[in-house]
Amino acid sequence: MQKDPNINVFGTALSICSADPLTGYFRDGQCNTCAQDQGNHTVCAVMTAEFLAYSKYVGNDLTTPHPEFNFPGLKPGDSWCLCAGRFLQAYDEGCAPQINLTATHKRALEVVSLEILQACAVVGPA
């Protein structure tokens, strides 16, 4: 699989989203993507209890560890590369997490407008 260029929504180098827990479609700490990433895991989100509960409610339990997939389970405050569509769905439902814009891949803009991303941006360190 060939990664798309590591470019964020501002057109500059993509920052690390999280190394602990290790996130990303490629589990490289960044919200990198490629043609095979059907979920478009490009939005670097900072988990909240509200978002984690919402995600579980709509069928994607991000809190339960799955060691067989090297997935520790997430808790509030963790950063994670979300599917752009799931982020937009949560935004529309009023429970979107905050996001790290410099760690959000430019391909997120295919699904979510920059204005919405900016409205949910973390202010200060994530």
Secondary structure as a PSIPRED ss2 file (coil, helix, strand):
# PSIPRED VFORMAT (PSIPRED V4.0)

   1 M C   1.000  0.000  0.000
   2 Q C   1.000  0.000  0.000
   3 K C   1.000  0.000  0.000
   4 D C   1.000  0.000  0.000
   5 P C   1.000  0.000  0.000
   6 N C   1.000  0.000  0.000
   7 I E   0.000  0.000  1.000
   8 N E   0.000  0.000  1.000
   9 V C   1.000  0.000  0.000
  10 F C   1.000  0.000  0.000
  11 G C   1.000  0.000  0.000
  12 T C   1.000  0.000  0.000
  13 A E   0.000  0.000  1.000
  14 L C   1.000  0.000  0.000
  15 S C   1.000  0.000  0.000
  16 I C   1.000  0.000  0.000
  17 C C   1.000  0.000  0.000
  18 S C   1.000  0.000  0.000
  19 A E   0.000  0.000  1.000
  20 D C   1.000  0.000  0.000
  21 P C   1.000  0.000  0.000
  22 L E   0.000  0.000  1.000
  23 T C   1.000  0.000  0.000
  24 G C   1.000  0.000  0.000
  25 Y C   1.000  0.000  0.000
  26 F C   1.000  0.000  0.000
  27 R C   1.000  0.000  0.000
  28 D C   1.000  0.000  0.000
  29 G C   1.000  0.000  0.000
  30 Q C   1.000  0.000  0.000
  31 C C   1.000  0.000  0.000
  32 N C   1.000  0.000  0.000
  33 T C   1.000  0.000  0.000
  34 C C   1.000  0.000  0.000
  35 A C   1.000  0.000  0.000
  36 Q C   1.000  0.000  0.000
  37 D C   1.000  0.000  0.000
  38 Q C   1.000  0.000  0.000
  39 G C   1.000  0.000  0.000
  40 N C   1.000  0.000  0.000
  41 H E   0.000  0.000  1.000
  42 T E   0.000  0.000  1.000
  43 V E   0.000  0.000  1.000
  44 C E   0.000  0.000  1.000
  45 A E   0.000  0.000  1.000
  46 V E   0.000  0.000  1.000
  47 M C   1.000  0.000  0.000
  48 T C   1.000  0.000  0.000
  49 A H   0.000  1.000  0.000
  50 E H   0.000  1.000  0.000
  51 F H   0.000  1.000  0.000
  52 L H   0.000  1.000  0.000
  53 A H   0.000  1.000  0.000
  54 Y H   0.000  1.000  0.000
  55 S H   0.000  1.000  0.000
  56 K H   0.000  1.000  0.000
  57 Y H   0.000  1.000  0.000
  58 V C   1.000  0.000  0.000
  59 G C   1.000  0.000  0.000
  60 N C   1.000  0.000  0.000
  61 D C   1.000  0.000  0.000
  62 L C   1.000  0.000  0.000
  63 T C   1.000  0.000  0.000
  64 T C   1.000  0.000  0.000
  65 P C   1.000  0.000  0.000
  66 H E   0.000  0.000  1.000
  67 P H   0.000  1.000  0.000
  68 E H   0.000  1.000  0.000
  69 F H   0.000  1.000  0.000
  70 N C   1.000  0.000  0.000
  71 F E   0.000  0.000  1.000
  72 P C   1.000  0.000  0.000
  73 G C   1.000  0.000  0.000
  74 L C   1.000  0.000  0.000
  75 K C   1.000  0.000  0.000
  76 P C   1.000  0.000  0.000
  77 G C   1.000  0.000  0.000
  78 D C   1.000  0.000  0.000
  79 S E   0.000  0.000  1.000
  80 W E   0.000  0.000  1.000
  81 C E   0.000  0.000  1.000
  82 L E   0.000  0.000  1.000
  83 C E   0.000  0.000  1.000
  84 A H   0.000  1.000  0.000
  85 G H   0.000  1.000  0.000
  86 R H   0.000  1.000  0.000
  87 F H   0.000  1.000  0.000
  88 L H   0.000  1.000  0.000
  89 Q H   0.000  1.000  0.000
  90 A H   0.000  1.000  0.000
  91 Y H   0.000  1.000  0.000
  92 D H   0.000  1.000  0.000
  93 E C   1.000  0.000  0.000
  94 G C   1.000  0.000  0.000
  95 C C   1.000  0.000  0.000
  96 A C   1.000  0.000  0.000
  97 P C   1.000  0.000  0.000
  98 Q E   0.000  0.000  1.000
  99 I E   0.000  0.000  1.000
 100 N C   1.000  0.000  0.000
 101 L H   0.000  1.000  0.000
 102 T H   0.000  1.000  0.000
 103 A H   0.000  1.000  0.000
 104 T C   1.000  0.000  0.000
 105 H E   0.000  0.000  1.000
 106 K H   0.000  1.000  0.000
 107 R H   0.000  1.000  0.000
 108 A H   0.000  1.000  0.000
 109 L H   0.000  1.000  0.000
 110 E H   0.000  1.000  0.000
 111 V C   1.000  0.000  0.000
 112 V C   1.000  0.000  0.000
 113 S C   1.000  0.000  0.000
 114 L H   0.000  1.000  0.000
 115 E H   0.000  1.000  0.000
 116 I H   0.000  1.000  0.000
 117 L H   0.000  1.000  0.000
 118 Q H   0.000  1.000  0.000
 119 A H   0.000  1.000  0.000
 120 C C   1.000  0.000  0.000
 121 A E   0.000  0.000  1.000
 122 V C   1.000  0.000  0.000
 123 V C   1.000  0.000  0.000
 124 G C   1.000  0.000  0.000
 125 P C   1.000  0.000  0.000
 126 A C   1.000  0.000  0.000
